[in-house]
Amino acid sequence: MTPRFPEYEVFMADHPSALKRARQALRRNERNRARLSATRSAVKKVEAALDAKDAAAAEAALKLAEPALARTARKGVMKRKTASRKVSRLAKRIKTLKK
């Protein structure tokens, strides 16, 4: 039996609406992966500054990482409380570094 839509042989779906949902899922997955990767990179910059004992650079990096974490949580890529906990722990580490 040949599929009705040969250009979508990679999908299990065989109904137009199911094919559309599969395409949307692929695009969403790609977007979410990129968003999560960018957020992780922002957090790593804060951690690198903390490891270098540079409070000013860590604080500047946190100012960029915090909105990235919030955006990731708002979009549903990361749980809201996970993002909040990460921000809180990074801010706490910066505060102890300043002392």
C-alpha positions as CSV (number, residue, x, y, z in Angstrom):
1,M,0.0,0.0,0.0
2,T,1.4,3.4,-1.0
3,P,1.0,6.4,1.3
4,R,-1.4,9.1,0.2
5,F,1.3,11.7,0.9
6,P,4.7,10.3,-0.3
7,E,6.5,13.5,0.6
8,Y,5.8,12.8,4.3
9,E,7.0,9.2,4.5
10,V,9.0,10.0,7.6
11,F,5.7,10.5,9.5
12,M,3.6,7.7,10.8
13,A,0.5,9.9,10.3
14,D,-1.5,9.4,7.1
15,H,-4.3,12.0,7.5
16,P,-3.9,15.6,6.5
17,S,-4.5,17.1,9.9
18,A,-2.2,14.5,11.6
19,L,0.5,15.3,9.1
20,K,0.1,19.0,9.9
21,R,0.4,18.3,13.6
22,A,3.5,16.2,13.0
23,R,5.1,19.1,11.0
24,Q,4.2,21.6,13.7
25,A,5.6,19.2,16.4
26,L,8.9,19.1,14.5
27,R,9.1,22.9,14.2
28,R,8.2,23.3,17.8
29,N,10.8,20.8,18.9
30,E,13.5,22.6,16.9
31,R,12.5,26.0,18.4
32,N,12.3,24.6,21.9
33,R,15.7,22.9,21.6
34,A,17.3,26.2,20.4
35,R,15.6,28.2,23.2
36,L,16.8,25.7,25.9
37,S,20.3,25.7,24.5
38,A,20.5,29.5,24.5
39,T,19.2,29.5,28.1
40,R,21.8,27.0,29.2
41,S,24.6,29.0,27.5
42,A,23.4,32.1,29.4
43,V,23.5,30.3,32.7
44,K,26.9,28.9,31.9
45,K,28.2,32.4,31.4
46,V,27.1,33.4,34.9
47,E,28.7,30.2,36.4
48,A,31.9,30.9,34.5
49,A,32.0,34.4,36.0
50,L,31.3,33.0,39.4
51,D,34.1,30.5,39.1
52,A,36.5,33.3,38.0
53,K,35.4,35.2,41.2
54,D,34.2,38.2,39.1
55,A,31.1,39.5,40.8
56,A,30.5,42.3,38.4
57,A,30.7,40.1,35.3
58,A,28.5,37.5,37.1
59,E,25.9,40.1,37.9
60,A,25.9,41.4,34.3
61,A,25.6,37.9,33.0
62,L,22.7,37.2,35.4
63,K,20.9,40.3,34.0
64,L,20.9,38.5,30.6
65,A,20.3,35.0,32.0
66,E,17.3,35.9,34.1
67,P,15.0,37.0,31.2
68,A,16.1,34.1,29.2
69,L,15.1,31.7,32.0
70,A,11.8,33.5,32.4
71,R,11.1,33.3,28.7
72,T,12.0,29.6,28.6
73,A,9.6,29.0,31.5
74,R,6.8,31.2,30.0
75,K,7.0,29.2,26.7
76,G,6.7,25.9,28.5
77,V,10.1,24.6,27.6
78,M,11.2,24.6,31.2
79,K,9.0,24.4,34.3
80,R,8.4,27.7,36.0
81,K,9.7,26.7,39.4
82,T,12.8,25.2,37.9
83,A,13.6,28.5,36.2
84,S,12.9,30.4,39.4
85,R,15.1,28.1,41.4
86,K,18.0,28.5,39.0
87,V,17.8,32.3,39.1
88,S,17.5,32.2,42.9
89,R,20.6,30.0,43.3
90,L,22.7,32.0,40.9
91,A,21.7,35.3,42.7
92,K,22.5,33.7,46.0
93,R,26.0,32.7,44.8
94,I,26.6,36.2,43.5
95,K,25.6,37.7,46.8
96,T,28.0,35.4,48.8
97,L,30.8,36.3,46.3
98,K,30.3,40.0,47.0
99,K,30.8,39.6,50.7
